[in-house]
Amino acid sequence: MLIRTGAVCILLSGWWGWAQDLGNLPAFEVASVKPDARAKMGGEGSRREMVRLEPGRLTMLNVTLRRAIQGAYKVNSYQISGPSWTDEERYDITAKATDAVPEEELRLMLQRLLAERFHLQFHRQKKELPAFVLAVAKGGPKFHESKAAGEFSMQPTGKATATFQHATVSQLVDLLSNVLKMPVLDETGLKGQYDVSVDMSSYIPENMDHNNPALDLSGIVIAALQEQLGLKLESRKQLLDMLIIDGADKEPVEN
């Protein structure tokens, strides 16, 4: 399975930290962890990630430690609190299990690998944060299920337009969270894969400063979602599980 965005999921079990007995976790047969040279070179592609989970094999290229933690513990970026470098330094992580194993076992192996190579230490706590909740608007969704199963893909078709194929709502929620820079929780009840197109160009003011890091896109996104997709986005305070990084090494243990 190819994953280009993080899975949006609040962890409901597995409250493991450094105190966890690593001997109880499965281990990869071979694993390589090293800094990614592209990130230091800069330019186009220097921040482009690729994550692939296959039966018995894990490939994570040009990822931050935060992104690796997301994959290991099935949390979103906003649920992780730690040093700024954990979202800046980039690594290549490739690993292979002895046999073909399911995705969930690969995640357990990755947990062990991060503890051994980065000396990752963390604890959990609940924290109330501002969040958005995504629900179906009156009249129902204005998009349809994919006619056949397939892998998620996203194709930009313009500056503010995009087409998504075989997308789950969880994947769309993850993208929304990245755009809005806030937690977005799924309360749509939609469980399938969907083909979705969205065009936000008509909602964007002509004089908008796209380079402003403090730019608030929430009004544009809320209007486009409701009018074009039949989904509503509402703000709410939400108690979320947080993973607080207590310690980690910027330079991983050598292979």
N, C-alpha and C positions, 0 to 999 in steps of 0.2 A: 504494500500500500504506500503510495506516494503522498506525503503530507507537506504542503507548502505554507500552511498556517497552523498555528497552535490550536489544539482541541480545547474548546471552552467547557470546562467541567469543574464544579466545586467538589473537592475531594471529600468523600463521606466516610472513608475508612482508610486504614493504613497510616496511622499517626506516628510515623517513624522519625527518628532524629539520629543524632550521632550515637546516642546510647543504644541504638538498635544493635543486636548481635549480627554482624555482617556474615558470620558463618551460617546463618539461617537463610541467607539470600543466595540464589543461584549465581554462578559466575560465567563469563564468556570464556571460551577456550583460548582465543587470542584477541587482543585489542590494541589499537594504536590511538594515542591521544597526543596531538601536537598543535602548536599555534598555526594559524592559517596565514600564509604570506600575502595573500591578496588584500587582506584588510589593511596592512601597513602600507601597501602601494597606493591605495586610494583609487579614485576614479570610478568609472562605470563598472558595476559588478562587485565592487569591494564590500558591499553589505548584502549581497544576494545569498540567501540561504538555500540549502537543499537537504531535506530530511527524508530518508527512505527506511521503512520498516518492512522486512520480508521475513518469512519463516526461518528463524535461526540466524538472521543477519541484520545488522544495524549500520546505517550510513548517515552521518550528520556532518555536512560540509559548510565551513564558514559560519558556524553558529556561535552565539555567545553562551557563556555559562548559564545565564538566565534561561535561554531557550532550551538548553540541555536539561535543566531542572524541570522546565515545563513538560518536556517529553517523559521524564522519569517519573514524575509524581502526578501527572494529569491535572495541572493547575494552569491558570492563565497568567500572563505577565503581571497584571495588576494585583495578583495574589502573592507576589514575591517582593520582599523588601530586603535590600542589601546594598553593598558598596556600588558606586557608579560604574566601576570597571567591569562588573559582572554583566553589564549591558553594552560594553564597548569592546573589550578584548574578544577576539574570535579564534575558533579552534576547528580542527578537523578530527572527528571521532569516528573510527570504523572498528567494527567488532563482529566476531563470528562465534556462534555457539557450537557445541559439539554436534548437536542434532537440530533438526527443524523444530522450533518451539513457537507457540502462539505469541501474539503481540504483548499480552499482559506479562508473560514471563520475560520477554525482552526488556520491558520497563523495569522489572525487579533487578535484572542484570545491570541495567544502566544505573540504577540507584547505587549498587555496590561499586561500580566503576567510578562514579563521581566521588564517592567517599574515599576510595583508595588512591585515585590519581590527583584529585583536587583537595583532599582532606576536608571535604564539605561538612560543615556542622550547622545545624539549624534547630529552631524550635517552632512550635505552632501556637497561634493565638487567634481569637476571634476579634474582629474589628468592624465597627459600623462605618460604612463609606457611602458617599453619594454614588448612585448608580442609575442606570436606565433599565427599564423592563420592556421587553418586546412582546406584544400580544397581537392577536388578529383583530382588525378593526371591524366595525359594523359593516355587514355586506360580504365579509369573507375575503380570503386572499385573491389577488388578481393575477395569479400565476399558476402554472400547472405542474403536475408531477412529470418527471422525465419518463419517456416512453420505454426506455430500456435502462438497465443498471449500467454503471460506468464510473470512472474515476472523476473526482472533482476537477474542474478546470475554470479558469477565469480569463477572459479575453477583453482587454480595454478596447473600446471602439471609438474613442474620442477623449478629449481632455477631461470630461466629467461624465462619461458614459461607459458602461461595461456590460458584458453578457456572462452569465454564470451557467455552467452546465453540470448536471448531476450534483447539485449543491444541497447539503443538509442545512437546516436552519442553524444548527450549531456552528457550522463553518461560516455562515453569513453573520452570525452574532459575533464571532471572533473577529471578523473583518471590521464590523461596526465598532467594536471595542477599540481597535487600533486607530480608526479614524477619529473617534470621539475622545480618545484618551481617557476613557472611563469604563468601569464594569458595565456590561450589558448582559442581562439575564433573559433566558428564553422561557416565556410562558405562553407560547403559541399553541402548544400541543401538536404541532406538525412533525411527523416522524419520518417522512419519505425523503426522496431525492427530487430536486426540482430544477427546472430550467427557468432562469430569471434574467430579465433585462431591466436596467435602470438608467435613466438619463437625468442628471441633475443640473445640466447646463442652463436651463431656463430659470432656475432658482438662484443662480449665482449673480450677485450685483456686478456691474461692469467695472467698478472701481475697487473691487475687493483685492486686498494685498495677500496673495497666495504664499508669500515668503514670511509672513508674520507667524512666529511660533506660537503665539497666544491666540491665534485665529479660532473663533468659536463657530464650528460648522453644524452645531446641533439643530438650529432652526431649519437650515437647508435640508439636512438629512431627515428630520421629522416630517417635513412637508412632502418630500419625494417618496418616502416610504408609504405614507398614508394614501397619497393620491395615485401613485403608480403601482404599488404592490399590495395595497389593502392591509397594511400593517401599521400599528400605532406604537409609538415610543414614548414612554412616560418616565419622568424622573421620580426617584424614591430613595430613601435611606435604606440600606440593606446590610445585615450582619453577615460578614463573609469570613471564611477561613483564610488565614494569612500564613505564609511560610516566611519566617524571619531568619535570614542568614546570619549566623553568629561568627562564622569563620570559613575561609576558603583560600587556597593558594592560587595566585595569578599564574604562576608557572607550574604546569602539571608535572607529576612524576614521570620520568622518562620511560619510554616503552621498553 
